[in-house]
Amino acid sequence: MDELTRVADAVADPVRREILVMLRHAPLTAGDIASRFTISRPAVSRHLRVLRESGLVRDEQDGRHRRYSLIRSPLGHLAAWLGQFDAQRPGWPQRLAALETEVHRARRDRTRSQPADTPCPEHQEDTA
């Protein structure tokens, strides 16, 4: 089984996704993770094993506890692969650059069309 398939299988489960969200900010012990779920500790351990075997988390012995931390790179690989299906992404950088050009052109044209002694609308004071 390739890395992409292992990662996709691992994140398919909502409990494992929640564990990844928890580990996003800081490493946690297995006990800390298990205490946040209503499922049994052995069930959480099985989820952690799947995440570890998929390469999404690493564990270290910390005294009597096992501390888990997130490995982000496999998620990046999955996100990159999924990105090819994002219908809104293709062409957006070019479209936004074209919009920015049009905004600048409209501002320039508006400034040029104003008589020299007439302030631009955004610089006029409200005298009312």
N, C-alpha and C positions, 0 to 999 in steps of 0.2 A: 504494500500500500504506500503510495507516495505522500509527501508532506501535506500537500494541499488537501487531499482526501482525509487524512488523519485530523487535520485542523478543522475542516468543515464538519466532520462527524462529531468532534468534540464540542463545537459551539452549537450544534443542533439541539442540545438539551438546555432547557431554561435554567436549571439549577447550576449547571456549569457556566453558563453565561453570567449568572449572578455572582458566582465566585470570581470570575474574571473582573467584573466591575468592582468588587470589593478589593481585589489586589491591585487595582489600577493606581491607587494612591500610595500604598505602603505594604510591605510584607506582613503577613499575619500567620499566627500559629494555627495548626489544625483545629485546636480547641476553640480559638476565636471564630474561625469560620463556621464550625459546627454549631456554635451557640446562636448563630443568627438564622438557623433553619429549624423547622419543626420536624424534619426527617431525622432518622437515627444517625448516630455518629458513624457506624459502619457504612451507611449509605453515602455519607459525605466523604468518607475515606475512599470509597470506590470512585466517586466523581473526581476526587483529587488525583487518584491513580491514572484515570483516563486523561486528565489534563497534563499530568507529568509525562505520560507516554506519548502524547501528541506533540510534546515540545512547547506547550504553552505556559507551563509553570516549572519552576525548579524548587527543590526542597533542600534545606540544610538542617542539620541537627543543631539545636540551640539548647544545650543543657539537656533537660528531660523532655523538651518540646521539639517538634519539627516545625520549622518556619517555611512558609511558601511565599514565593515572589513570582510576579508576572514576567514572562519573556515576550516582548512586544513584536519582535521581527516576524514570527509566523503569522500573526494577525495582519501585519502589513502586506505580506505576500498574498493572503486571502483577499484583502481589500483591493489590492492591485488587480487581481484576477477578476473580481466582481465588477471593478470599474469599467470593464469593457462593455458591460450591459447597461450602464447608466445612460439613459436616453437623453438626459438633459446636459450632460457634460460635453459631448462633442461640439466644438465650434464656439463655446461660450467665451473663452478668453479673447478670441478675435472679435466677437460681437460686442463685448464690453469695451474693447479698445476702440472700435468704430463708433460706439455711442459717446465715449469720452471725446473723440475727435470732433464729433458733431456738436457737442455741448460747447467746446472751446471755439469752434467756428461761429456758432450762433452768438456767443458773447462778443467775439471780435467784431462781427458784422453789426451788432447792436451798438457797440461803442463807436464804430466808425460812422454810423448813420446819425448819431447825435450831433447837433451843432456844438461847437467848441465851448460856448458859454453856458450850455445847459448841462447840469450835472446828471450822471446816470441815475436811474430810478432807485437803485439800492443806496445811493449817497444823498438823496434828498431828505430834508428834515420834514417831519410832520408838524405843520404849523397850525393844525386845527385845535 
